[in-house]
Amino acid sequence: MPETALKKPGELIYQAIGLRKQFDNGKVVALRGLDLEIRQGEFVAIVGQSGCGKSTLLHMLGSLDKPTAGQLNYRGNSLPDLADHAAYRSHEIGIIFQSFHLLPTFTVLENVQIPMFEGSASRSERKSRATGLLESVGLGHRLGHYPSELSGGERQRVAIARSLVNKPSVLLADEPTGNLDSVSAIQIIDLLLELHEQLGVTLVLVTHDPSVAERASRTIQMKDGVVISDRFTNSH
């Protein structure tokens, strides 16, 4: 994708209108009428104190949970009302979690191939694509290793490669550096930024770390389940 497309975000990807989410029969309100728009090619950091609703919002965008009330659209269609949520998660988006979620009995190469197992790609195609992605994240020499043999930063690189294997247009990252030391954290953010710019993928990242948020082109601050600040930066 041309660099200009990243600097001038285009198509409206997500639109939230009056989004609400309650837990425990309404005793806990995580989102309180949140409004939000995210466009193609943006790198958005969502920040705020623990419990402000930022991870809940990301789970909504990832179709991992449904809102209690309000409207949430993906490319103009109601996300909660999609006919096939599994297909949306498999082909439209990639999700990166804080805790990696790698299968311990699968090798690095096998872990990255997992999202492709239900698709039409042949065994050789799966292996080739997974190998290429692992090489792109600097792990081409670790294909046969198991997660237990990797550092935290390396495991997160495997998770990032896995999230990209079905060529999503959106990457959702929930505290991707939360379990990493400071050096590894910087490397992972550098990698995500590089992938964002090279692939033109829309990146939505939840973080409590100000130094991570500073790398984004747009920072949304949440408090008590609503957006209290939404600003663009010229960080890259």
Residue frames as a rotation matrix with the C-alpha (Angstrom) as fourth column:
MET 1
0.581 0.814 0.000 0.00
0.814 -0.581 0.000 0.00
0.000 0.000 -1.000 0.00
PRO 2
0.050 -0.588 0.807 1.40
0.455 -0.706 -0.543 3.46
0.889 0.395 0.232 -0.86
GLU 3
-0.686 -0.405 -0.605 2.80
0.713 -0.208 -0.670 5.45
0.146 -0.890 0.431 2.03
THR 4
-0.863 0.386 0.326 0.34
-0.344 -0.922 0.180 8.26
0.370 0.043 0.928 1.30
ALA 5
0.014 0.923 -0.386 -2.51
-0.068 0.386 0.920 5.91
0.998 0.014 0.068 2.11
LEU 6
-0.082 -0.121 -0.989 -1.15
0.907 0.402 -0.125 5.56
0.413 -0.907 0.077 5.63
LYS 7
-0.910 -0.332 -0.248 -0.83
0.406 -0.834 -0.374 9.30
-0.083 -0.441 0.894 6.11
LYS 8
-0.633 0.770 -0.079 -4.37
-0.771 -0.616 0.163 9.90
0.077 0.164 0.984 4.85
PRO 9
-0.845 0.304 0.439 -6.52
0.077 0.883 -0.463 7.17
-0.528 -0.358 -0.770 6.40
GLY 10
-0.854 0.454 -0.253 -9.38
-0.373 -0.196 0.907 6.18
0.362 0.869 0.337 4.18
GLU 11
-0.168 0.891 -0.421 -12.32
-0.092 0.411 0.907 3.87
0.981 0.191 0.012 4.51
LEU 12
-0.046 0.267 0.963 -14.21
-0.976 -0.219 0.014 3.83
0.215 -0.939 0.270 7.79
ILE 13
-0.632 -0.279 -0.723 -13.35
-0.193 0.960 -0.203 0.47
0.751 0.011 -0.661 9.40
TYR 14
-0.493 0.438 -0.752 -14.99
0.842 0.459 -0.285 0.69
0.220 -0.773 -0.595 12.83
GLN 15
-0.537 0.394 0.745 -17.78
-0.310 -0.914 0.260 2.93
0.784 -0.092 0.614 14.05
ALA 16
-0.568 0.354 -0.743 -19.10
0.790 0.487 -0.372 2.76
0.230 -0.799 -0.556 17.61
ILE 17
-0.483 0.517 0.707 -22.19
-0.274 -0.856 0.438 4.77
0.832 0.018 0.555 18.57
GLY 18
0.168 0.582 0.796 -23.37
-0.923 -0.191 0.334 4.83
0.346 -0.790 0.505 22.17
LEU 19
0.027 -0.222 -0.975 -21.58
-0.121 0.967 -0.224 1.56
0.992 0.124 0.000 22.88
ARG 20
0.178 0.105 0.978 -22.35
-0.971 -0.140 0.192 0.06
0.158 -0.984 0.077 26.28
LYS 21
-0.061 -0.180 -0.982 -21.19
-0.082 0.981 -0.175 -3.10
0.995 0.070 -0.075 28.02
GLN 22
0.214 0.206 0.955 -22.35
-0.956 -0.158 0.248 -4.38
0.202 -0.966 0.163 31.39
PHE 23
-0.470 -0.366 -0.803 -21.23
-0.141 0.929 -0.341 -7.40
0.871 -0.047 -0.489 33.37
ASP 24
-0.904 0.057 -0.424 -22.65
0.408 0.419 -0.811 -9.22
0.131 -0.906 -0.402 36.39
ASN 25
-0.056 0.998 0.015 -26.29
0.986 0.053 0.155 -8.31
0.154 0.023 -0.988 35.64
GLY 26
0.490 0.265 0.830 -25.49
0.405 -0.913 0.052 -4.64
0.772 0.311 -0.555 35.34
LYS 27
0.867 -0.179 -0.464 -23.46
0.423 -0.225 0.878 -4.34
-0.262 -0.958 -0.119 38.54
VAL 28
-0.168 -0.957 -0.237 -20.30
0.366 -0.283 0.887 -3.62
-0.916 0.062 0.398 36.53
VAL 29
0.904 0.425 0.033 -20.45
0.216 -0.391 -0.895 -1.14
-0.368 0.816 -0.446 33.66
ALA 30
0.024 -0.978 0.207 -17.35
0.719 0.161 0.676 -1.34
-0.695 0.132 0.707 31.46
LEU 31
-0.854 -0.208 0.477 -18.46
0.500 -0.584 0.640 0.88
0.145 0.785 0.603 28.56
ARG 32
-0.254 0.739 -0.624 -20.82
0.620 -0.371 -0.691 3.81
-0.742 -0.563 -0.364 29.12
GLY 33
0.768 0.639 -0.045 -22.07
0.359 -0.487 -0.796 5.08
-0.531 0.595 -0.604 25.75
LEU 34
-0.169 -0.963 -0.211 -18.74
0.158 -0.238 0.958 5.16
-0.973 0.129 0.192 23.93
ASP 35
0.935 0.340 -0.103 -18.44
-0.021 -0.237 -0.971 6.81
-0.354 0.910 -0.214 20.50
LEU 36
-0.034 -0.998 0.051 -15.49
-0.196 0.056 0.979 6.03
-0.980 0.023 -0.197 18.23
GLU 37
0.966 0.203 -0.163 -14.38
-0.203 0.194 -0.960 5.88
-0.163 0.960 0.228 14.60
ILE 38
0.004 -0.976 0.220 -11.28
-0.171 0.216 0.961 4.14
-0.985 -0.041 -0.166 13.22
ARG 39
0.769 0.270 -0.579 -10.24
-0.561 -0.151 -0.814 4.37
-0.307 0.951 0.036 9.57
GLN 40
0.901 -0.399 0.168 -8.16
0.432 0.799 -0.419 2.19
0.033 0.450 0.893 7.27
GLY 41
0.300 -0.908 0.291 -4.40
0.481 -0.120 -0.869 2.54
0.824 0.401 0.401 7.74
GLU 42
0.507 -0.099 0.856 -4.42
-0.605 -0.749 0.272 4.17
0.614 -0.655 -0.439 11.17
PHE 43
-0.343 -0.528 -0.777 -2.18
0.477 0.614 -0.629 3.17
0.809 -0.586 0.041 14.07
VAL 44
0.272 0.604 0.749 -4.35
-0.450 -0.608 0.654 3.87
0.851 -0.515 0.106 17.11
ALA 45
-0.759 -0.450 -0.471 -3.22
0.257 0.458 -0.851 3.46
0.598 -0.767 -0.232 20.71
ILE 46
0.395 0.891 0.222 -5.97
-0.079 -0.208 0.975 3.13
0.915 -0.402 -0.012 23.33
VAL 47
-0.659 -0.729 -0.186 -4.77
0.222 0.049 -0.974 4.14
0.719 -0.683 0.130 26.78
GLY 48
0.228 0.694 0.683 -6.18
-0.616 -0.441 0.653 4.56
0.754 -0.569 0.327 30.26
GLN 49
-0.469 -0.401 0.787 -5.98
-0.883 0.250 -0.398 3.19
-0.037 -0.881 -0.471 33.76
SER 50
-0.961 0.098 -0.258 -6.81
0.084 0.994 0.065 -0.41
0.263 0.041 -0.964 34.54
GLY 51
-0.509 0.841 -0.184 -10.56
0.713 0.292 -0.638 -0.93
-0.482 -0.456 -0.748 34.52
CYS 52
-0.551 0.285 -0.784 -11.35
-0.329 -0.938 -0.109 1.97
-0.767 0.198 0.611 32.20
GLY 53
0.488 0.836 0.252 -12.82
-0.145 0.362 -0.921 -0.36
-0.861 0.413 0.298 29.57
LYS 54
0.070 -0.505 -0.860 -10.04
-0.935 -0.333 0.120 -0.40
-0.347 0.796 -0.496 26.96
SER 55
-0.910 -0.391 0.141 -9.62
-0.332 0.888 0.320 -4.19
-0.250 0.244 -0.937 26.83
THR 56
-0.211 0.923 0.321 -13.40
0.328 0.376 -0.867 -4.60
-0.921 -0.077 -0.382 26.81
LEU 57
0.464 0.336 -0.820 -13.53
-0.546 -0.620 -0.563 -2.31
-0.697 0.709 -0.104 23.79
LEU 58
-0.438 -0.718 -0.542 -10.82
-0.885 0.237 0.401 -4.32
-0.159 0.655 -0.739 22.01
HIS 59
-0.818 0.207 0.536 -12.74
0.110 0.972 -0.207 -7.54
-0.564 -0.110 -0.818 22.69
MET 60
0.285 0.945 -0.158 -15.78
0.064 -0.184 -0.981 -5.92
-0.956 0.269 -0.113 21.08
LEU 61
0.270 -0.261 -0.927 -13.76
-0.885 -0.446 -0.132 -4.96
-0.379 0.856 -0.351 18.00
GLY 62
-0.742 -0.641 -0.197 -12.46
-0.670 0.698 0.252 -8.52
-0.024 0.319 -0.948 17.86
SER 63
0.108 0.905 -0.411 -15.96
-0.751 0.346 0.562 -9.99
0.651 0.248 0.718 18.10
LEU 64
-0.710 -0.389 -0.588 -14.91
0.117 0.757 -0.642 -11.84
0.695 -0.525 -0.492 21.25
ASP 65
-0.640 0.584 -0.499 -17.81
0.611 -0.006 -0.792 -10.27
-0.465 -0.812 -0.353 23.14
LYS 66
-0.261 0.651 0.713 -21.04
0.749 -0.329 0.575 -8.46
0.609 0.684 -0.401 22.29
PRO 67
-0.896 -0.043 0.442 -22.19
-0.165 -0.891 -0.422 -5.04
0.412 -0.451 0.792 23.48
THR 68
-0.652 0.710 -0.265 -25.10
0.595 0.262 -0.760 -4.71
-0.470 -0.653 -0.593 25.90
ALA 69
0.585 0.803 -0.114 -26.43
0.560 -0.502 -0.659 -1.72
-0.587 0.322 -0.743 23.96
GLY 70
0.179 -0.488 -0.854 -25.42
-0.465 -0.807 0.363 0.72
-0.867 0.332 -0.372 21.25
GLN 71
0.985 0.173 -0.021 -24.16
-0.079 0.337 -0.938 0.19
-0.156 0.925 0.346 17.73
LEU 72
0.038 -0.999 0.038 -20.83
-0.371 0.021 0.928 -1.24
-0.928 -0.049 -0.370 16.52
ASN 73
0.939 0.323 -0.121 -20.16
-0.199 0.220 -0.955 -1.42
-0.282 0.920 0.271 12.80
TYR 74
-0.156 -0.955 0.253 -17.34
0.091 0.241 0.966 -3.00
-0.984 0.174 0.050 10.81
ARG 75
-0.966 -0.251 0.062 -17.09
0.109 -0.175 0.979 -1.60
-0.234 0.952 0.196 7.28
GLY 76
-0.675 0.734 -0.078 -20.69
-0.693 -0.594 0.409 -0.43
0.254 0.330 0.909 7.53
ASN 77
0.037 0.676 -0.736 -22.14
-0.135 0.733 0.667 -3.71
0.990 0.075 0.119 8.80
SER 78
0.577 0.254 0.776 -23.28
-0.775 -0.130 0.619 -4.47
0.258 -0.958 0.122 12.33
LEU 79
-0.435 -0.870 -0.234 -20.45
-0.699 0.490 -0.521 -6.45
0.567 -0.063 -0.821 13.94
PRO 80
-0.620 0.212 0.755 -22.58
-0.585 0.517 -0.625 -8.19
-0.523 -0.829 -0.196 16.61
ASP 81
0.396 0.909 0.133 -25.01
-0.500 0.334 -0.799 -9.31
-0.770 0.250 0.587 13.89
LEU 82
-0.307 -0.568 -0.763 -22.46
-0.951 0.203 0.232 -10.90
0.023 0.797 -0.603 11.55
ALA 83
0.698 0.623 -0.353 -23.55
-0.647 0.760 0.061 -14.33
0.306 0.185 0.934 10.33
ASP 84
0.739 -0.520 -0.428 -20.13
0.486 0.852 -0.196 -15.91
0.467 -0.064 0.882 10.89
HIS 85
0.896 -0.388 0.218 -18.04
-0.440 -0.698 0.565 -14.45
-0.067 -0.602 -0.796 13.70
ALA 86
0.474 -0.747 0.466 -15.39
0.255 0.623 0.740 -17.15
-0.843 -0.232 0.485 13.35
ALA 87
0.367 -0.296 0.882 -14.82
0.928 0.052 -0.368 -16.21
0.063 0.954 0.294 9.70
TYR 88
0.873 -0.034 0.486 -14.48
-0.014 -0.999 -0.045 -12.54
0.487 0.032 -0.873 10.69
ARG 89
0.740 -0.611 0.281 -11.85
-0.446 -0.134 0.885 -13.40
-0.503 -0.780 -0.372 13.30
SER 90
0.375 -0.607 0.701 -10.04
0.519 0.764 0.384 -15.76
-0.768 0.220 0.601 10.94
HIS 91
0.029 -0.313 0.949 -9.88
0.999 0.039 -0.017 -13.62
-0.032 0.949 0.314 7.81
GLU 92
0.664 0.299 0.685 -10.64
0.414 -0.910 -0.004 -9.98
0.623 0.286 -0.728 8.57
ILE 93
0.691 -0.354 0.630 -8.54
-0.648 -0.689 0.324 -9.40
0.319 -0.632 -0.706 11.69
GLY 94
0.004 -0.700 -0.714 -5.48
0.343 0.672 -0.657 -10.63
0.939 -0.242 0.243 13.54
ILE 95
0.843 0.324 0.430 -5.42
-0.289 -0.403 0.869 -10.58
0.455 -0.856 -0.246 17.35
ILE 96
-0.197 -0.939 -0.282 -2.29
0.170 0.251 -0.953 -10.36
0.966 -0.235 0.110 19.53
PHE 97
0.838 0.539 -0.085 -2.64
0.122 -0.033 0.992 -11.00
0.531 -0.842 -0.094 23.26
GLN 98
0.443 -0.654 0.613 -0.42
-0.873 -0.471 0.128 -10.21
0.205 -0.592 -0.780 26.22
SER 99
0.190 -0.311 0.931 -0.01
-0.655 0.666 0.357 -13.89
-0.732 -0.677 -0.077 27.11
PHE 100
-0.635 -0.655 -0.410 0.91
-0.697 0.256 0.670 -15.16
-0.334 0.711 -0.619 23.60
HIS 101
0.376 0.852 0.364 -1.53
-0.616 0.523 -0.589 -18.16
-0.692 -0.003 0.722 23.59
LEU 102
-0.164 -0.492 -0.855 0.88
-0.914 0.401 -0.056 -20.51
0.371 0.773 -0.516 21.82
LEU 103
0.887 0.455 -0.076 0.26
-0.412 0.856 0.313 -24.26
0.208 -0.246 0.947 21.95
PRO 104
0.333 -0.840 0.427 3.14
-0.818 -0.033 0.574 -25.82
-0.468 -0.541 -0.699 23.93
THR 105
0.114 -0.271 0.956 3.18
0.114 0.959 0.259 -29.15
-0.987 0.079 0.140 22.05
PHE 106
0.851 0.150 0.503 3.35
0.514 -0.040 -0.857 -27.47
-0.109 0.988 -0.111 18.63
THR 107
-0.257 -0.966 0.043 6.56
0.932 -0.235 0.277 -26.15
-0.258 0.111 0.960 17.09
VAL 108
-0.448 -0.006 -0.894 6.94
0.010 -1.000 0.002 -22.48
-0.894 -0.008 0.448 16.18
LEU 109
-0.945 0.043 -0.325 6.20
-0.328 -0.094 0.940 -23.31
0.010 0.995 0.103 12.54
GLU 110
-0.629 0.748 -0.212 3.11
0.652 0.656 0.379 -25.34
0.423 0.101 -0.901 13.47
ASN 111
-0.305 0.501 -0.810 1.76
0.707 -0.451 -0.545 -22.64
-0.639 -0.738 -0.217 15.80
VAL 112
-0.653 -0.004 -0.757 1.85
-0.320 -0.905 0.280 -20.05
-0.686 0.425 0.590 13.03
GLN 113
-0.935 0.258 -0.245 -0.02
-0.148 0.344 0.927 -22.35
0.324 0.903 -0.283 10.65
ILE 114
-0.773 0.628 -0.092 -2.94
0.485 0.492 -0.723 -22.96
-0.409 -0.603 -0.684 13.03
PRO 115
-0.215 0.777 -0.592 -5.25
-0.280 -0.630 -0.724 -20.20
-0.936 0.010 0.353 11.66
MET 116
-0.398 -0.002 -0.918 -4.86
-0.914 -0.087 0.396 -21.67
-0.080 0.996 0.033 8.16
PHE 117
-0.921 -0.082 0.381 -5.96
-0.115 0.991 -0.062 -25.19
-0.373 -0.101 -0.922 9.05
GLU 118
-0.121 0.968 0.219 -9.64
0.385 0.250 -0.889 -24.52
-0.915 -0.024 -0.403 8.24
GLY 119
0.200 0.146 -0.969 -8.85
-0.663 -0.708 -0.243 -22.81
-0.721 0.691 -0.045 4.95
SER 120
0.963 0.265 0.057 -8.17
-0.115 0.588 -0.801 -24.15
-0.246 0.764 0.596 1.48
ALA 121
0.347 -0.907 -0.239 -4.40
-0.930 -0.300 -0.212 -23.74
0.121 0.296 -0.947 1.50
SER 122
0.691 -0.195 -0.697 -2.40
-0.002 0.962 -0.271 -26.90
0.723 0.189 0.664 0.86
ARG 123
0.831 -0.420 -0.365 0.12
0.503 0.287 0.815 -28.21
-0.238 -0.861 0.450 3.37
SER 124
-0.129 -0.943 0.307 3.01
0.992 -0.124 0.036 -26.83
0.004 0.309 0.951 1.34
GLU 125
0.007 0.213 0.977 1.32
0.346 -0.917 0.198 -23.44
0.938 0.337 -0.080 0.99
ARG 126
0.933 0.359 0.027 0.72
0.077 -0.273 0.959 -23.26
0.351 -0.893 -0.282 4.75
LYS 127
0.528 -0.805 -0.272 4.32
0.755 0.297 0.585 -24.15
-0.390 -0.514 0.764 5.50
SER 128
-0.235 -0.640 0.732 5.67
0.901 -0.426 -0.083 -21.70
0.365 0.640 0.676 2.95
ARG 129
0.299 0.424 0.855 3.60
0.128 -0.906 0.404 -18.77
0.946 -0.012 -0.325 4.20
ALA 130
0.987 0.066 -0.149 4.33
0.151 -0.015 0.988 -19.50
0.063 -0.998 -0.025 7.87
THR 131
0.249 -0.968 -0.030 8.05
0.936 0.233 0.265 -19.81
-0.250 -0.095 0.964 7.13
GLY 132
-0.199 -0.303 0.932 8.07
0.680 -0.727 -0.091 -16.49
0.705 0.616 0.351 5.27
LEU 133
0.641 0.508 0.576 6.30
-0.060 -0.714 0.697 -14.69
0.765 -0.482 -0.427 8.11
LEU 134
0.885 -0.364 -0.291 8.63
0.398 0.268 0.877 -16.15
-0.241 -0.892 0.382 10.73
GLU 135
-0.088 -0.933 0.348 11.59
0.994 -0.102 -0.023 -15.02
0.057 0.344 0.937 8.67
SER 136
0.015 0.163 0.987 10.06
0.381 -0.913 0.145 -11.54
0.924 0.374 -0.076 8.45
VAL 137
0.844 0.286 0.453 9.86
-0.292 -0.465 0.836 -11.32
0.450 -0.838 -0.309 12.26
GLY 138
0.084 -0.966 0.243 13.43
-0.892 -0.182 -0.414 -12.57
0.445 -0.182 -0.877 12.67
LEU 139
0.087 0.006 0.996 12.70
-0.754 0.653 0.062 -16.16
-0.650 -0.757 0.062 13.67
GLY 140
0.582 0.112 -0.806 13.60
-0.751 0.454 -0.479 -18.07
0.312 0.884 0.348 10.52
HIS 141
-0.407 -0.840 -0.360 16.22
-0.520 0.537 -0.664 -19.98
0.751 -0.083 -0.655 12.57
ARG 142
-0.801 0.135 0.584 13.68
-0.545 0.241 -0.803 -21.14
-0.250 -0.961 -0.119 15.18
LEU 143
-0.235 0.806 -0.543 11.10
-0.837 0.115 0.534 -22.97
0.493 0.580 0.648 13.06
GLY 144
-0.004 0.193 -0.981 11.47
0.024 0.981 0.193 -26.34
1.000 -0.023 -0.008 14.79
HIS 145
-0.930 -0.367 0.009 11.67
0.021 -0.076 -0.997 -25.00
0.366 -0.927 0.079 18.34
TYR 146
-0.044 0.913 -0.406 8.86
0.838 0.255 0.481 -25.20
0.543 -0.319 -0.777 20.88
PRO 147
0.552 0.344 0.759 7.44
0.025 -0.917 0.397 -22.20
0.833 -0.200 -0.515 22.81
SER 148
0.972 -0.161 -0.169 9.18
0.187 0.104 0.977 -23.33
-0.140 -0.981 0.132 26.01
GLU 149
0.174 -0.970 0.171 12.52
0.942 0.214 0.257 -22.91
-0.286 0.117 0.951 24.25
LEU 150
-0.060 -0.112 0.992 11.88
0.652 -0.757 -0.046 -19.27
0.756 0.644 0.119 23.37
SER 151
-0.912 -0.194 -0.362 12.20
0.395 -0.655 -0.643 -16.00
-0.113 -0.730 0.674 25.27
GLY 152
-0.093 0.926 -0.366 9.11
0.536 -0.264 -0.802 -13.88
-0.839 -0.270 -0.472 25.93
GLY 153
-0.091 -0.006 -0.996 9.98
-0.563 -0.825 0.057 -11.53
-0.822 0.565 0.071 23.10
GLU 154
-0.916 -0.281 -0.286 10.44
-0.395 0.515 0.761 -14.45
-0.067 0.810 -0.582 20.70
ARG 155
-0.646 0.746 0.158 7.08
0.668 0.654 -0.354 -15.94
-0.368 -0.123 -0.922 21.72
GLN 156
0.135 0.717 -0.684 5.36
0.125 -0.697 -0.706 -12.65
-0.983 0.009 -0.183 21.01
ARG 157
-0.472 -0.364 -0.803 7.05
-0.739 -0.334 0.586 -12.54
-0.481 0.869 -0.112 17.59
VAL 158
-0.975 0.187 0.121 5.59
0.220 0.893 0.392 -15.98
-0.035 0.409 -0.912 16.88
ALA 159
-0.223 0.951 -0.216 2.16
0.687 -0.004 -0.726 -14.70
-0.691 -0.310 -0.652 17.96
ILE 160
-0.018 0.151 -0.988 2.51
-0.417 -0.899 -0.130 -11.70
-0.909 0.410 0.080 15.65
ALA 161
-0.853 -0.333 -0.402 3.46
-0.504 0.322 0.802 -13.94
-0.137 0.886 -0.443 12.72
ARG 162
-0.770 0.621 0.146 0.45
0.606 0.783 -0.140 -16.14
-0.201 -0.019 -0.979 13.49
SER 163
-0.043 0.804 -0.594 -1.87
0.333 -0.548 -0.767 -13.09
-0.942 -0.231 -0.244 13.57
LEU 164
-0.134 -0.105 -0.985 -0.76
-0.699 -0.695 0.169 -12.13
-0.702 0.711 0.020 10.05
VAL 165
-0.762 -0.399 0.511 -0.97
-0.025 0.805 0.592 -15.55
-0.648 0.438 -0.623 8.42
ASN 166
-0.127 0.790 0.600 -4.43
0.894 0.353 -0.275 -15.04
-0.429 0.502 -0.751 6.88
LYS 167
-0.752 -0.336 0.567 -3.54
0.596 -0.715 0.366 -11.56
0.283 0.613 0.738 5.59
PRO 168
0.162 0.855 -0.493 -5.90
0.954 -0.262 -0.142 -9.52
-0.251 -0.447 -0.858 7.81
SER 169
0.065 -0.090 0.994 -6.55
0.514 -0.850 -0.111 -5.85
0.855 0.518 -0.009 7.15
VAL 170
0.490 0.154 0.858 -6.76
-0.579 -0.678 0.453 -5.07
0.651 -0.719 -0.243 10.89
LEU 171
-0.313 -0.580 -0.752 -4.46
0.409 0.632 -0.658 -6.03
0.857 -0.514 0.039 13.77
LEU 172
0.654 0.510 0.559 -5.84
-0.367 -0.432 0.824 -5.80
0.662 -0.743 -0.095 17.32
ALA 173
-0.244 -0.837 -0.489 -3.17
0.289 0.419 -0.861 -5.92
0.926 -0.351 0.140 20.04
ASP 174
0.797 0.568 0.203 -4.10
-0.079 -0.235 0.969 -6.17
0.598 -0.788 -0.143 23.73
GLU 175
0.705 -0.600 0.377 -1.12
-0.623 -0.272 0.733 -5.11
-0.337 -0.752 -0.566 25.88
PRO 176
0.906 -0.292 -0.307 1.32
0.002 0.727 -0.687 -6.91
0.424 0.622 0.659 23.53
THR 177
-0.074 -0.991 0.108 4.33
-0.128 -0.098 -0.987 -5.78
0.989 -0.086 -0.120 25.58
GLY 178
0.548 0.443 0.709 2.78
-0.671 -0.273 0.689 -6.37
0.499 -0.854 0.147 29.01
ASN 179
0.969 -0.164 0.186 4.77
0.012 0.781 0.624 -9.54
-0.248 -0.602 0.759 29.78
LEU 180
0.573 -0.775 0.268 8.06
0.647 0.227 -0.728 -8.37
0.503 0.590 0.631 28.28
ASP 181
0.050 -0.662 -0.748 11.18
0.790 -0.432 0.435 -6.66
-0.611 -0.613 0.502 29.60
SER 182
0.432 0.215 -0.876 11.83
-0.058 -0.963 -0.265 -3.11
-0.900 0.165 -0.404 28.41
VAL 183
-0.566 -0.715 -0.410 14.27
-0.503 -0.094 0.859 -4.07
-0.653 0.692 -0.306 25.65
SER 184
-0.817 0.323 0.479 11.97
0.517 0.778 0.357 -6.76
-0.257 0.539 -0.802 24.22
ALA 185
0.172 0.937 -0.304 9.02
0.646 -0.340 -0.683 -4.39
-0.743 -0.079 -0.664 24.48
ILE 186
0.079 -0.229 -0.970 10.76
-0.472 -0.866 0.166 -1.79
-0.878 0.445 -0.176 22.33
GLN 187
-0.880 -0.474 -0.026 11.67
-0.270 0.456 0.848 -4.45
-0.390 0.753 -0.529 19.77
ILE 188
-0.501 0.772 0.392 8.07
0.775 0.601 -0.193 -5.69
-0.385 0.207 -0.900 19.56
ILE 189
0.428 0.652 -0.626 6.68
0.282 -0.754 -0.594 -2.17
-0.859 0.078 -0.506 19.07
ASP 190
-0.329 -0.627 -0.706 9.36
-0.599 -0.439 0.670 -1.51
-0.730 0.643 -0.231 16.43
LEU 191
-0.936 -0.027 0.352 8.25
0.193 0.796 0.574 -4.69
-0.296 0.605 -0.739 14.67
LEU 192
-0.056 0.995 0.084 4.54
0.820 0.093 -0.565 -3.81
-0.570 0.037 -0.821 14.82
LEU 193
0.328 0.124 -0.936 5.26
-0.172 -0.967 -0.189 -0.33
-0.929 0.223 -0.296 13.49
GLU 194
-0.680 -0.659 -0.320 7.34
-0.486 0.079 0.870 -1.78
-0.549 0.748 -0.374 10.66
LEU 195
-0.766 0.455 0.454 4.58
0.585 0.786 0.199 -4.24
-0.267 0.418 -0.868 9.72
HIS 196
0.215 0.866 -0.451 1.96
0.543 -0.490 -0.681 -1.50
-0.811 -0.098 -0.576 9.93
GLU 197
0.137 -0.229 -0.964 3.91
-0.518 -0.846 0.128 0.67
-0.844 0.482 -0.234 7.50
GLN 198
-0.832 -0.544 -0.110 4.95
-0.390 0.431 0.814 -2.12
-0.396 0.719 -0.571 5.13
LEU 199
-0.808 0.532 0.253 1.62
0.582 0.786 0.210 -3.91
-0.087 0.317 -0.944 4.89
GLY 200
-0.745 0.551 0.376 -0.74
-0.308 -0.785 0.538 -0.96
0.591 0.285 0.755 5.30
VAL 201
-0.269 0.645 -0.715 -2.56
0.674 0.656 0.339 -2.87
0.688 -0.391 -0.612 8.03
THR 202
0.239 0.442 0.865 -4.76
-0.420 -0.756 0.502 -0.92
0.876 -0.483 0.005 10.45
LEU 203
-0.453 -0.511 -0.730 -3.33
0.474 0.556 -0.683 -1.33
0.755 -0.655 -0.010 13.97
VAL 204
0.417 0.595 0.687 -5.36
-0.452 -0.519 0.725 -0.85
0.788 -0.613 0.052 17.14
LEU 205
-0.273 -0.704 -0.655 -3.26
0.367 0.553 -0.748 -1.32
0.889 -0.445 0.108 20.27
VAL 206
0.834 0.514 0.201 -4.34
-0.047 -0.296 0.954 -1.25
0.550 -0.805 -0.223 23.91
THR 207
-0.113 -0.920 -0.374 -1.57
0.608 0.234 -0.759 -0.28
0.786 -0.313 0.533 26.33
HIS 208
0.878 0.280 -0.389 -0.98
0.479 -0.487 0.731 1.25
0.016 -0.827 -0.561 29.76
ASP 209
0.038 -0.978 -0.203 2.59
0.818 -0.086 0.568 2.21
-0.574 -0.187 0.797 28.77
PRO 210
0.680 0.259 -0.686 2.94
-0.023 -0.928 -0.373 5.88
-0.733 0.269 -0.625 27.68
SER 211
-0.288 -0.882 -0.373 6.16
-0.527 -0.179 0.831 5.14
-0.799 0.435 -0.414 25.78
VAL 212
-0.671 0.165 0.723 4.29
0.559 0.753 0.347 2.60
-0.487 0.637 -0.598 23.64
ALA 213
0.395 0.919 -0.004 1.37
0.739 -0.320 -0.593 4.95
-0.546 0.232 -0.805 23.03
GLU 214
0.257 -0.373 -0.892 3.78
-0.255 -0.916 0.310 7.67
-0.932 0.148 -0.330 21.88
ARG 215
-0.759 -0.609 0.230 4.68
0.008 0.344 0.939 5.53
-0.651 0.715 -0.256 18.88
ALA 216
-0.137 0.812 0.568 1.13
0.882 0.361 -0.303 5.59
-0.450 0.459 -0.765 17.54
SER 217
-0.818 -0.080 0.570 -0.18
0.429 -0.744 0.512 8.16
0.383 0.663 0.643 15.06
ARG 218
-0.094 0.836 0.541 -3.34
-0.441 -0.522 0.730 8.61
0.893 -0.169 0.417 17.14
THR 219
-0.910 -0.217 -0.354 -3.95
0.220 0.470 -0.855 8.19
0.352 -0.856 -0.380 20.86
ILE 220
0.067 0.978 0.199 -7.37
-0.218 -0.181 0.959 7.63
0.974 -0.108 0.201 22.39
GLN 221
-0.925 -0.357 0.132 -7.59
-0.180 0.104 -0.978 8.01
0.336 -0.928 -0.160 26.16
MET 222
0.009 0.951 -0.310 -10.41
0.112 0.307 0.945 6.30
0.994 -0.044 -0.103 28.04
LYS 223
-0.955 -0.168 0.243 -11.76
-0.225 -0.120 -0.967 6.80
0.192 -0.978 0.077 31.54
ASP 224
-0.588 0.755 0.291 -14.77
-0.248 0.174 -0.953 5.18
-0.770 -0.633 0.084 33.18
GLY 225
-0.230 0.510 0.829 -15.92
0.608 0.740 -0.287 3.54
-0.760 0.438 -0.480 29.95
VAL 226
0.871 0.479 0.107 -15.87
0.382 -0.525 -0.760 6.56
-0.308 0.703 -0.641 27.63
VAL 227
0.026 -0.841 0.541 -13.36
0.927 -0.182 -0.328 8.41
0.374 0.510 0.775 25.44
ILE 228
0.656 0.172 -0.735 -12.07
0.552 -0.774 0.311 11.54
-0.515 -0.609 -0.603 27.17
SER 229
0.184 -0.641 -0.745 -9.31
-0.527 -0.704 0.476 12.44
-0.830 0.305 -0.468 24.69
ASP 230
0.579 -0.025 0.815 -8.64
0.623 0.658 -0.423 11.66
-0.526 0.752 0.397 21.03
ARG 231
0.591 -0.438 -0.677 -5.54
-0.464 -0.871 0.159 13.23
-0.660 0.220 -0.719 19.47
PHE 232
0.915 -0.352 0.194 -3.41
0.355 0.481 -0.802 12.75
0.189 0.803 0.565 16.40
THR 233
0.494 -0.832 -0.253 0.38
-0.107 -0.347 0.932 12.93
-0.863 -0.433 -0.261 16.55
ASN 234
0.808 -0.332 -0.487 3.22
-0.539 -0.083 -0.838 13.07
0.238 0.939 -0.246 14.07
SER 235
0.500 -0.622 0.603 5.32
-0.508 0.353 0.786 10.40
-0.701 -0.699 -0.139 15.73
HIS 236
-0.362 -0.674 0.643 6.18
0.207 0.615 0.761 8.61
-0.909 0.409 -0.084 12.47
